[in-house]
Each structure stands twice: as C-alpha cells, then as structure tokens.
Amino acid sequence: MSPESNTTVHAVDDDETALEVLRLMLKSVGLQVAGYTSASEFTETFVHDRPGCVVLDLWMPDMNGFEALIRLRQRAPTIPVLFLTGHGDASAVIRAMRLGAVDFFVKPVNSGALIESVQRWVQHDIKIHEAMRRREVTLARLAKLSSRQRDVLDCVLKGLSNKETARHLGVSPKAIEISRAHVMEKMGVHNVVNLILDVAGCLQLEHRIDGLQSCLQGDDCPSLISRLGRDST
C-alpha cells in the first residue's frame, strides 16, 4: 500500500462541472479526492486528520478563496493549499502567497503541472504528519522524565559533559551517568545525536528552533525541556 492511499485531496469549487473534471483528473493518478461546492461548508467541517492538500477555487459566491484560506488556517495551519481560478492576476497571486498558499494555477490549467504540484504537496504533508506523530511520541516520553532527569537533559542539549553537568547541578559525576542512562532509556534512543534530533523536531514544529540553536552554541537559555513539558500537559 502506497503512502498516498491514506491521503485525501480536498477540491473546492462552486462549479460542479469543473469540480468533477478536477476530481477525475486527480483520481486518474491514484489520488483520493473529496469534492465541495461550498467554501463556507468546507471550512466549517474540515478536519486535518490525514495527510493531503487543498485545491481551492479563488472566486466563489458564498466566500472567496482568500477568506476560505484565512478560516482554514485557523483549523489546519499546516495543510498545503493550491489556488485554481479562471480569473487571476499578479496581485491575486501575491496575496495568495502572503496568506500561505503554496501554488497558483489559472484555468485552463496544464493538467500535468497541476497533478505534479498536488502530488508534491501531498508528499510534503505526509512528512509533516509523520513529524507530528513523532512529536507526540517525544512529548509523551518527556512527560515521563523526573525533574532531575529533565535537568540532565537540558544540560545535554547545552552540550555539557557529565563532569560539567555534575558541577552545574551540584551532584557527583556518577549520579549524572545514572540519570543520563535513564534519560536515554525513557526517551527510547541509543545516542545523544538521536536524543537531540527528537527534541529538535518538537521545537521546529513549534517554531522554537532558535532556542535550541542557542543552547547548542553554548549560550545561556531557558529550559527547553520545561517549555516542552508544559506543552504536553
């Protein structure tokens, strides 16, 4: 079973004929398609519970594509959105991109280009969903760490050695060795690199990679683990 078999492309267009043509085009390459003729209904009911993307008509009577995208971002901030319209100009393209659209097509559309873009962004969303799944696993593991183990993990992220961590926390290096081993076990990793990568993935998804970079550079910074811990509660 291919990864795309568990994905959905959401097509929104008030023109039922155009919507059916788009649906058949995407189904011809094995994509699952859900069609909507009302932008307001789509934005009110959409749940981003599986990977995919949205192909959104720009000019619709109940709600234009810009308004739909703004509302959609409140429910699903990461899903890729492509615009497809019969009437588009440079200002519309610029506004769409500023609102977070990933591509813009004008009818009559080049079917090959549209399919390629949809497939590319579906693959992108598959990766985002997998990253979010890993984030949830990491947060669940972080929640199981004791206060001392969180302190030790903070020191690991700052690049401190066992001896430096021991001095910083006022305990023996042996105690740090034991705590560090427990951290690795609870986090389900076998080396420090994977430990840092797992925590970095959480921070990136929350736009907090700058804090991790500062810690890795040895700068003084607030407890990353405490912040992530609060997010998991």
N, C-alpha and C positions, 0 to 999 in steps of 0.2 A: 504494500500500500504506500503510495507516494505521499509526501508531506502535504501536498496541495489538496488531497482528498478530504482533509479535515479543515478546509478553509472555505470562506464564503466571500464572493464579490457582491457588494450591495450597489445596485444600479438604481438611480433615482431620476425619473424623467416624467413629466406630465403628459408627454406624447406617447400613447400606448403603442403605436406602431414603431416609433423609434426605440422604445424600451424593448420590444420583442426582438427587433433586429440586433440590438446590442446583446441581449440575453443569448440568442442563438450563436452570435459571433464568439462570445466567450465560452459557451458550452462546447463549441467545436474543438477547443483545445483542452478540454477536460476540466474546466473551471466550474465550480458550483456557483450559481447566481440566484440572488434574491432580488426581485423587482418591486419598485414602489412608484406610484404615480403621484404621491403627495409628499412633499418635503417636510411639512409640519408633522405628519403622521410618522414618518421615518425617524425624525429627530426625537420625537417623544417616546418612541418604543424601542429604539436601537439599544442593544446590549453588546458590548465588545467582549464576548465570552469565547471567541475563537478567532484565529488569525484571518486576515483578509484585507480588503481595501474598499473604498467607496468611489464610485464613478457618479459624479453629481452634475446634473444639468444646471446651467447658470441662471436662465430666466424661466421661472415658473410662476403661475398666478397666485398661489397661496403664500409662497415665500421664495425669495430669490436665493441663489446658491450661496451668496456671501452670508446672508442671515442664517441659512441652514448650517454652514460650516462653523459659524460662531457658536450656535447652540450645540452642535455635535461635539465641539471641543470640550464642552462642559461635562459631557457624558463619557467621551472617549478621546482623551488628549493625544493619544499616540497613533491612532489608526490613519494610514495614508489616504489622502483624498485627492482624486483627479477630477478636474473640471472638463466637461464636454458641452459645447454650446454651438448654436447656429449663428450667433452674433457676438463676436469678441473682438476687442481691440487691445492696444498696448496697455492702456490704463486698467482694463479689466484683468489682464494677466498680472500686472504689478500688484494690484490689490489682492488678488487670489493668493499670490506667493507670500505676501506680507501676512496674510491670515493663516498661512501654514499649508497651503495646497502644494502637492509635490509635482504636478504636471498639469498641462492645459492643452486641450485639443479643440479645434474648430471644425464643425461639420461643413462639407462631407469629410469624414475622418479617414485617414490612412489606417485601415484595419490592422495591418501588420505592426505599425508603430504603436497603436493603442494596445494591442494584445501584449506586445513586448513590455510596455510600461506597466501594465496591470500585473503581469507575471513577476516582473522585477520587484514591484512593491508588495506583492503578496509574500514573496520570499523574505523581504525585509521585515514584514510584520510577523512572520513565523519566528524569525530570530528574536524579535522583541518579546514575543510571548514566552519563548524559551528562557530569555534572560529574566523575565518577571517571575517565571516559575522557580528559577534558581535563586532569585532574591528572596522569595517566600521561604524556601528551604533554609537559606542562610540566616534569615531573621529568626526562624524557629529555633535554630541551633544557638544563635546568640542569646536567646531568651533563657536557655538552659545553663548559661555560664554563671558562676558565682561572682560576687563583687570583686574578689581578689583575682579571679581569672579574667574578668573584664579589664582590670588594671594592667595585668600582664599583657593582654592582647593589645591594649593601647601602646604599651612600650614596644612591642614587636613592630607595630605599624610605624612607630617613630624611628625604627632602625636600631634600637638599643640592644646591646649584648646582654647575656644573662647577668654578668657582673654589674653592668651599668643599671640594669633593671633592679637588681638587688639593692644597690645603693640608693636608687630613687625611691624604692618602696620601703626601705629600712628592714629588709629581711635577708636571710642567707642565700647565697647562690644556689645551694642545694634545693631550698624551698622553691626558688624560681624554676629550676629544672623540672620539678614535680608538677608545679602549676602549669608550666608551658606544655608538658606532655598531656595533661588533662585537657587543656585548651584544644590541642591538635586532635585529640580523640573525640571530643564533643563536637568539634567543627567538621569532623569527617574528612580530614586532609592528612597528607603524609609529609608535607614540607611547607616551609614558610612562604614560598612563592605562591603556592595554591591558596594558602590562607589569605594572603594579601589580595590576590585576584578575586576571591569570593567576596571579600568586604568591599573591594573597589567596585565590583559590579553593583552592589547595593547603592553605593554613593553616586555612581554615574547615573543610575536611573532616577535619582532624586536631585540631579544637578549639583552634587556636592563633591565632585572630583577635585575641585580646587583645595578643599580641606585636606584630602588625602595626600595630594602632591606636596603640600606644605609640610605635612608630617614626614613624608618620605625624604624630604630635603633636610630634615633635622630641625625645622623651625618649631617654635613653641606653638601649640594649637590646642583647642578644647578637645575633650574626649569624644572621639568619633564613635566609639562603641556605645557610650551613653546616649548619643543622639539617635543611633540606630535602634537602641533598646527601647527608647521612648516611642519610636515609630511602630514598633512591633506590638505595643500594648494597646 
